[in-house]
């Protein structure tokens, strides 16, 4: 681990986002989700995540989208299975081993709702449980040399995720400002052809003692340089946290 001044970065980050003790008591995180952008239009799923309620289980890789693909329906994600259910829990569509079911990413590739459900399910679970997920068994973190970004000094964590945690890519780099707030994540999503991206996080809000970025946007990276226009935009409102008794 490269040495930098001040406290260990992961400790600083956890404290800036509410503290490990508070996070360890969180059970379920709920929010109103609006996700869109040119990527979703190109994939043929333009409004599939527009105005949905989402709930993630903090200690279990499970995400539920209420209203997914229509009123009275819900999308349920776990790493090995995704399903669209009606209000009675009857499975209308499902897919096992969803990570292996993606089409090749060429100019004509389209997703079906179950492709979108898997991507959105693991994505929202990762986004809403960070930085607590970095403390889970099997996750390896290493502090890297800081960098100057837009005149600010950002400290960086190199993160390696184990196979049992579904995420964009095994290797990712998390960037934090001097206060420890998350500002960017670099990754190359497997389900999108391992194309590198910079995922920016901002508009942090404190909810029940935990801190969440509520506005996110993704820029594609070509030849080492980020693009100028977001390809995915994610907004969370009405965040609420349920805690274990």
C-alpha positions in Angstrom: 0.0 0.0 0.0 1.4 3.4 -0.9 1.7 5.7 2.1 -0.2 9.0 2.2 -0.6 11.5 5.0 -3.5 11.3 7.3 -5.7 8.3 8.4 -6.0 5.1 6.4 -8.2 5.9 3.4 -10.9 3.2 3.9 -11.3 4.3 7.6 -11.6 7.9 6.5 -14.2 7.0 3.8 -16.3 4.9 6.2 -16.4 7.7 8.7 -17.3 10.3 6.1 -20.2 8.2 4.9 -21.7 7.6 8.4 -19.3 5.2 10.2 -18.9 1.5 10.2 -21.0 1.0 13.3 -24.0 2.8 11.8 -23.6 0.9 8.5 -23.3 -2.4 10.2 -26.8 -1.9 11.6 -28.5 -1.0 8.3 -30.8 -3.7 6.9 -32.6 -2.3 3.9 -32.1 0.9 1.8 -35.0 2.2 -0.2 -35.1 5.0 -2.7 -37.0 6.5 -5.7 -34.9 5.8 -8.8 -34.6 7.7 -12.1 -32.0 6.2 -14.5 -31.7 7.0 -18.1 -29.4 8.3 -20.8 -28.3 7.4 -24.4 -27.1 4.0 -23.4 -30.6 2.9 -22.4 -32.0 4.2 -25.6 -29.4 2.4 -27.7 -30.2 -0.9 -25.8 -33.9 -0.5 -26.5 -34.8 0.0 -22.8 -35.2 3.8 -22.7 -37.6 4.2 -19.8 -37.3 0.9 -18.0 -35.8 2.6 -14.9 -37.7 5.8 -15.0 -39.5 6.6 -11.8 -39.3 3.2 -9.9 -39.0 2.4 -6.2 -36.0 0.4 -5.4 -35.0 -1.5 -2.3 -31.7 -3.2 -1.6 -30.8 -5.6 1.2 -27.5 -4.4 2.8 -26.3 -7.9 3.9 -27.7 -9.9 1.0 -27.2 -9.3 -2.7 -30.9 -8.7 -3.4 -32.6 -5.8 -5.1 -36.3 -5.3 -5.8 -37.7 -2.7 -8.2 -41.4 -1.9 -7.7 -43.3 -1.1 -10.9 -40.7 -2.7 -13.1 -42.0 -3.0 -16.7 -45.5 -2.0 -15.5 -47.9 -1.2 -12.7 -48.4 -4.0 -10.2 -45.2 -5.8 -11.3 -41.8 -6.0 -9.7 -38.3 -7.0 -10.8 -36.3 -9.1 -8.3 -32.5 -9.4 -8.6 -30.1 -11.9 -7.0 -26.7 -12.7 -8.5 -27.8 -16.0 -9.9 -31.4 -15.3 -10.8 -33.6 -12.5 -12.0 -37.4 -12.5 -12.3 -40.3 -10.3 -13.1 -43.3 -11.1 -10.8 -46.8 -9.9 -10.4 -48.2 -8.5 -7.2 -49.0 -12.0 -5.9 -45.4 -13.2 -6.4 -46.2 -15.3 -9.6 -43.1 -15.4 -11.8 -43.9 -14.1 -15.3 -40.4 -14.1 -16.7 -37.1 -15.3 -15.2 -33.5 -16.1 -16.1 -30.9 -18.2 -14.3 -27.2 -17.4 -14.6 -28.1 -14.0 -16.0 -24.5 -12.7 -16.2 -23.8 -15.2 -19.0 -26.8 -14.3 -21.1 -25.8 -11.0 -22.6 -25.5 -10.5 -26.4 -22.2 -9.4 -27.9 -21.9 -5.6 -27.6 -21.9 -4.5 -31.3 -23.8 -1.7 -32.9 -27.1 -3.6 -33.2 -27.1 -5.3 -29.7 -30.3 -4.9 -27.8 -31.3 -6.0 -24.3 -34.5 -7.5 -23.0 -36.0 -6.5 -19.6 -34.2 -9.3 -17.8 -30.8 -8.0 -19.1 -31.7 -4.6 -17.8 -32.9 -6.1 -14.5 -29.6 -7.9 -13.8 -27.5 -4.8 -14.6 -29.8 -2.5 -12.6 -30.1 -4.9 -9.8 -26.4 -5.4 -9.1 -25.7 -1.8 -9.9 -28.1 -0.3 -7.4 -27.0 -2.8 -4.8 -23.4 -1.7 -5.3 -24.2 2.0 -5.4 -26.5 2.1 -2.4 -24.3 -0.1 -0.1 -21.0 1.7 -0.8 -18.7 2.1 1.0 -19.9 -0.6 3.4 -19.6 -3.2 0.6 -15.8 -2.6 0.6 -15.6 -4.1 4.1 -17.3 -7.4 3.1 -15.3 -10.7 3.2 -13.2 -11.3 0.2 -13.0 -7.7 -0.9 -9.4 -6.5 -1.2 -8.6 -2.8 -1.0 -5.3 -1.0 -1.5 -4.6 2.7 -1.3 -3.0 4.1 -4.5 -1.1 7.2 -5.1 -3.5 10.3 -5.0 -4.1 12.3 -8.2 -5.0 15.9 -9.1 -8.4 16.0 -10.8 -9.9 19.4 -11.8 -7.6 21.2 -9.3 -8.6 18.8 -6.4 -6.5 16.2 -4.7 -8.3 12.9 -4.9 -7.2 9.9 -2.9 -7.7 6.5 -4.5 -8.6 2.9 -3.5 -7.8 0.1 -5.8 -10.5 -2.6 -5.2 -10.6 -6.2 -6.2 -14.0 -7.9 -5.8 -14.4 -11.7 -5.2 -16.4 -13.8 -7.7 -19.4 -14.1 -5.4 -20.0 -10.4 -5.4 -21.7 -9.3 -8.7 -20.4 -5.9 -9.8 -19.3 -4.1 -13.0 -15.8 -5.5 -13.1 -13.5 -7.4 -10.7 -10.9 -4.5 -10.6 -12.2 -1.0 -9.9 -10.7 2.3 -8.7 -12.6 4.4 -6.2 -11.8 8.1 -5.9 -12.4 10.3 -2.8 -12.0 13.9 -2.0 -10.0 15.1 1.0 -13.0 14.7 3.3 -13.4 11.1 2.3 -16.6 11.5 0.1 -16.8 9.3 -3.0 -16.4 11.3 -6.2 -15.7 8.8 -8.9 -15.4 5.1 -9.7 -13.4 3.7 -12.7 -14.4 0.4 -14.1 -15.0 -1.6 -17.3 -18.4 -3.4 -17.2 -18.3 -7.0 -18.3 -21.9 -7.0 -19.5 -21.1 -4.0 -21.7 -18.1 -5.5 -23.4 -15.5 -4.4 -20.9 -15.6 -0.9 -22.1 -13.9 1.5 -19.6 -16.0 4.2 -18.0 -15.7 7.0 -15.4 -18.7 7.0 -13.0 -19.0 10.3 -11.1 -20.9 10.7 -7.9 -22.1 14.0 -6.3 -24.9 15.7 -4.4 -24.3 13.8 -1.2 -27.1 13.7 1.3 -27.2 12.4 4.9 -30.2 10.0 5.6 -30.6 8.4 9.0 -26.9 9.1 9.7 -25.6 7.5 6.5 -24.3 9.5 3.5 -25.3 8.8 -0.1 -24.4 10.4 -3.4 -27.8 11.2 -4.9 -26.7 12.2 -8.5 -24.5 10.0 -10.6 -23.4 10.1 -14.3 -21.2 7.9 -16.4 -18.8 9.1 -19.1 -17.3 6.7 -21.6 -13.4 6.5 -21.8 -11.7 6.4 -25.2 -7.9 6.3 -25.5 -7.6 7.2 -21.8 -9.8 10.3 -22.1 -13.4 10.6 -20.8 -16.1 11.8 -23.1 -18.0 15.1 -22.6 -21.6 13.8 -22.5 -23.0 11.3 -20.0 -24.2 8.0 -21.3 -26.0 7.0 -18.2 -27.5 9.3 -15.5 -28.7 8.0 -12.1 -30.7 10.0 -9.6 -32.0 8.9 -6.2 -34.6 10.7 -4.2 -36.7 9.8 -1.1 -33.9 7.6 0.4 -34.9 5.8 3.5 -32.9 3.3 5.7 -34.4 0.4 7.7 -32.2 -0.7 10.6 -32.0 -4.1 12.4 -33.6 -4.2 15.8 
